[in-house]
């Protein structure tokens, strides 16, 4: 779950307003300016296939939970178009997220149905037949004939759904299969599952506020050739609460960071085991800010340590 643009992120809005009036250096240019200059989003290969994936994607929890007729759907549609225009691909959803799958499918249809997106969703129920019905419904709501990635949400009834996912993948209905969780309490079980090498993707929480995954799970994912999707990249807005009213360090510009959001995301996606982070938003200004973290330089190991140490001192 990744509702990262909540009311607690006031400092981010202040930063964005300030950036609107301030000149930025070449390393700190916005995603829009980067695209205009011919700079593209950094990609990482999905380990099992080598397929390139832009390192910043889009989560739909809360932000896209919009019922038909909701006036905010126009905002979501504009943000999704911008996401695609700037090179974003992975859009992650779930039947747990209310109307989010439908909002994504309808938005893409309204935009002509031709956005080159990577569709990811989840099965979140118990029982084989219930799982099949739910996955069929998800594909209808997102308007896809073949799902790029189907994940077992929070490991619910894992063994039952795993059999169906493997069958559907062999039949070509799914391209990749994965498992997810949002809490470190599930890490032991996730580690056991990664060691089977049966899963193409694992989705987990990882951020400067919740760095526990780097102790075992991220190295294990690298060793087993498992792609990693990071949810909760802003720890449900907690990172913005902690940095509220505090300026970026001067040296952040050297890393291409023009906002705290870029600082947080660059720290995550610079870990070599991370394939993609999925901050959630339907605001175009936040979308530009998020995607800007995926262009330009990424911190090396020494810079990542410096970033973490700075955050701990805040």
Steps between C-alpha positions, in 0.01 A plus 500: 500500500639833405294811573796731505345836419279546801432820699815444701719572196472877538873550479501342155247752371710784642806359327316475169375858526852616575639303208256671270679828564855373533749415221625143501835367391537243226512215750186618674275570203137394511373188326335717233821691426695175501266347245526810283877473517488140382571347842301184568411314814763260625393139452589174671464159339239262637742223605315201353463648151720808467197713412584863591285665765513873589601527863210726603146372453156586633299362791123542501407441865256773614608745225306310231214375718252714310144392427356556152397862466745627761631843386852395603507244217606775258795578726593131514474467122726802444755365747498156336556653159788707636644187662502322165623805308801528732590134458327330793378143447408306814154572639425289807150442638287252692134408553570608859532859374129560441436651156868537408516225236192639326633854518824391330323303230251776428770767494709309248192435287413871505853573384462272200601174663853510364719596796803266515447408865603198704186392685540341842226399740432241767274221616366564849247241608478139621418195293585394145170591335475830685854580390422419138187717506692786656787484251256484207325808639831683544594439139161626386523810717851582380395409144783261424486158335830397655626635833866593513533412867262326740604491865366323808406794721648475851546124445128433558420133420834481326517129420157500337564805282854393413366199313259714300764763425740238369225353280405840362861589434554177304185579303625849417238689700766641732850610409644502852389385845592644838439529872451808715499630852525840663642418844829366633311240703460302177867508402579152631225349285601710200857378536387136496298563187781679319727202561265280297575716193139452389407869507596758239428799724485585867336821621598633842536815709834680497592859579725713714245454778463124441837373375480147645465330161861575412629268773389174338219532249661730246825299483293182480291642216820581312637150561181329385436722197177642640383844392419738787213750510516741793176612659461759779798699363402800714386284796142624469613862507715461812813608314344832405383555857856453619648744247227762525651848501854365457709584193676245288872475568704700251670186370164347395520695174814303410281188502232660285259556789288814478242393761468274800288261291789457257741458790285219647439326168858522375617336821260210438551441128877532525510169686612259226242235593204737459323480165233765550344719771128582483408827675129571481346823374244642261646851503700601196743715698579208728529271198765725343682518830496122547617422147782753526657262751539249217714721276859611539755361743426240765684498833782253544548302822689782673237757403221273621669472839531877515132540415394252768721663760362842417144374530574341839626834632185689403 
